[in-house]
């Protein structure tokens, strides 16, 4: 049993309540909508984000209905963004299953994503806390800005680590931060503790995205999902950024700046990143981020949830998919 499975076991009753709440609130009077959503809900992801809400809340209170509503809001908004991303990227598979747009079409997928967004807002409102409602609204903006920044940088060939971290701060870490904040708000945690846990969650989100990006530099058979997609879309992530920044190979710089890359070009660039310290650097950066987070956690009260957050870092950095 890995760390995430252990955490899920400890939270199993609350996770079951959460999933029942989500399923109940996504129910509608439309047969097509219900059939699409029912199929989608059978392939739930790891649910790391609502787990962060629960862990942060349980550090300062108990997991009650308000916490579950807050967790449902972020999980629903997260899934809405995935559904919309699949349309934008024309993705045919997610979680080893066909996407909504692959089974039905883009029109239905966009509408289902919108339905998830609206339901997320309803759950945020149900908490009765304007801070949580504001957090969900702000999160939607940051997720969009992160994607737009990534598209812009790919088109303008902005290749530097600062731009990379700004993008993943918006498109991934912002969701983890929102999880920490709504969890803390739900149980009345102090502003200082909320800010500390928000920074810990931000560091966790950065680690999550860096690890996700590392997957793209290995064969699909090794990872168990399609790889090379970032480079195919002109997105240069941390391993290749490091390799390019520490090597004067003009041919590689020119290849990375091309508008369209063939599969053979992608294979060359991913091998270049692997052979020039890119993967090792990415792991070193994740270790640094984890150490920063652990130092912050040590300032908070010792409790099982704090230990589980530490375990979550190790799981995210070492996960296989």
Buried (B, 14 or more C-beta within 10 A) or exposed (E): EEBBEEBBEBBEEBBEBBBEBBEEBBEEEEEEBEEBBEBBEEEEEBBBBBBBBBBBBBBBBEBEEBBBBBBBBBBBBBBBBBBBBBBEBEBEEBBEEBBBBBBBEBEBBBBBBEBBBEBBBBBBBBBEBEBBBBBBEBBBEBBBBBBEBBBEBBEEEBBEEEBBBBBBBBBBBBBBBBBBBBBBBBBEBEEEBBBBBBBBBBBBBBBBBBBBBBBBBBEEEEBEBEBBBBBBEBBBBBBBBBBBBEBEEEEBBEBBEEEEBEEEBBBBBBEBBBEBBBBEBBBEBBEEBBEBBBEBBEEBEEEEBBEBBBBBBBBBBEBEE
